[in-house]
C-alpha cells in the first residue's frame, strides 16, 4: 500500500527515525495503535536499527516483523495464531526475492552518500508489503476485510 510506504519513508528520511522504527511507526500510526503500544513498539524496534547493531537482519525487515507480531501475536497463555508464521515468512521471502539478501551488511552500501537512499527503498518496500501480506494471509484464513 502506497500510503503506508509514504509514511514509513517520511519517518526515515524526514523525521529522524531509524529503519526499524520507521516501519513500525508507520504501521502503528496507520492502524491508529494505542499510544502505549505505539511507544512500546518504538522502543522495541529501536534495538533493530542498522541490522540489530551487528549489521545482521535488515532493520526495516525487523520493523515489519514487529508489526506482524502486533497484528497476529498473542498474549501470554493464548494459543498461537498460525498467521504470524505465514505472514512473517511471506514478508521475508518477498524481501529476499526483491533484494537478494536479508542481512544489513549485505544490503547497505558502505558509501554514506548513497546508503540513506538505498535503505529508504527497503523501508518503503517492507511497509508497502505489510499491507499486501496481511491481506493475503487474512483472506487465506477467511478473516473478513475491513
C-alpha positions in Angstrom: 0.0 0.0 0.0 1.5 3.3 -1.2 0.3 5.4 1.8 2.0 3.1 4.3 5.2 3.2 2.2 5.0 7.0 2.1 4.5 7.2 5.9 7.5 4.9 6.6 9.7 6.7 4.1 8.9 10.1 5.6 9.6 8.7 9.1 13.0 7.5 7.8 14.1 10.4 5.6 12.5 13.4 7.3 11.7 12.6 10.9 15.0 11.1 12.0 13.8 7.6 12.9 15.9 4.6 12.0 14.8 1.9 9.6 13.1 -0.4 12.0 11.4 2.5 13.9 10.2 4.0 10.6 8.4 0.8 9.5 6.9 0.1 13.0 5.7 3.7 13.5 4.1 3.8 10.0 2.2 0.6 10.7 1.2 1.8 14.2 0.1 5.2 13.0 -1.8 3.8 10.0 -3.7 1.4 12.3 -4.3 4.0 15.0 -2.5 1.9 17.5 -3.0 3.0 21.1 -0.3 5.4 22.4 1.1 2.9 24.9 1.5 0.2 22.3 3.0 2.7 19.8 5.6 3.9 22.3 6.4 0.3 23.4 6.8 -0.8 19.8 9.0 2.1 19.0 11.2 1.4 22.0 11.5 -2.3 21.0 12.1 -1.6 17.3 14.9 0.8 18.2 17.1 -2.3 19.1 16.8 -3.4 15.5 18.3 -0.2 13.9 21.0 -0.9 11.4 20.7 -4.6 11.5 20.4 -5.2 15.2 23.6 -3.4 15.8 25.6 -6.2 14.3 24.6 -5.5 10.7 22.6 -8.7 10.6 18.8 -8.8 9.9 17.8 -5.7 8.0 16.2 -3.2 10.4 13.4 -2.4 8.0 12.5 -6.1 7.8 12.7 -6.4 11.6 10.4 -3.5 12.0 7.9 -5.2 9.6 8.2 -8.4 11.6 7.4 -6.5 14.8 4.3 -5.0 13.1 3.2 -8.6 12.2 3.7 -9.5 15.8 1.3 -6.8 16.8 -1.2 -8.0 14.1 -1.1 -11.7 14.8 0.8 -12.1 18.1 -0.6 -13.5 21.3 -0.9 -12.6 24.9 0.6 -15.0 27.5 -1.5 -18.2 27.7 -3.3 -17.6 24.4 -3.0 -20.2 21.6 -0.6 -19.5 18.8 -2.1 -17.9 15.7 -0.7 -19.7 12.6 -1.0 -16.5 10.6 2.0 -15.0 12.3 4.4 -17.6 10.9 2.9 -17.5 7.4 2.9 -13.7 7.3 6.5 -13.4 8.5 7.6 -16.0 6.0 5.8 -14.3 3.2 7.3 -10.9 4.1 10.8 -12.4 4.4 10.6 -14.2 1.1 9.2 -11.2 -0.8 12.1 -9.1 0.6 14.9 -11.6 -0.2 13.5 -12.2 -3.6 13.5 -8.5 -4.3 16.9 -7.6 -2.8 18.8 -10.9 -2.7 19.7 -10.8 1.0 18.2 -10.1 4.4 21.4 -9.0 6.2 22.1 -5.3 6.6 25.8 -6.0 5.9 24.9 -7.4 2.5 22.3 -4.7 1.7 23.6 -1.4 2.9 26.2 0.3 0.7 29.4 1.4 2.6 29.2 4.9 1.0 27.1 7.0 3.3 26.2 9.3 0.4 24.0 6.6 -1.1 23.2 4.3 1.9 20.4 6.5 3.2 18.5 6.4 -0.1 19.2 2.7 -0.5 17.8 1.9 3.0 14.8 4.2 2.3 14.0 1.8 -0.5 14.0 -1.2 1.9 11.8 0.8 4.4 9.3 1.6 1.7 9.2 -2.0 0.3 8.6 -3.5 3.7 5.9 -1.0 4.7 4.1 -1.5 1.4 4.3 -5.2 1.6 2.9 -5.4 5.1 -0.5 -4.5 3.8 -0.2 -6.9 0.9 0.9 -9.8 3.1 -1.7 -9.2 5.8 -4.5 -9.0 3.3 -3.3 -12.2 1.6 -3.0 -14.1 4.9 -6.3 -12.9 6.3 -8.0 -13.9 3.0 -6.4 -17.3 3.2 -7.6 -17.8 6.7 -11.1 -16.4 6.0 -10.8 -13.2 8.0 -13.2 -10.5 6.7 -11.5 -7.5 5.2 -12.2 -4.0 6.6 
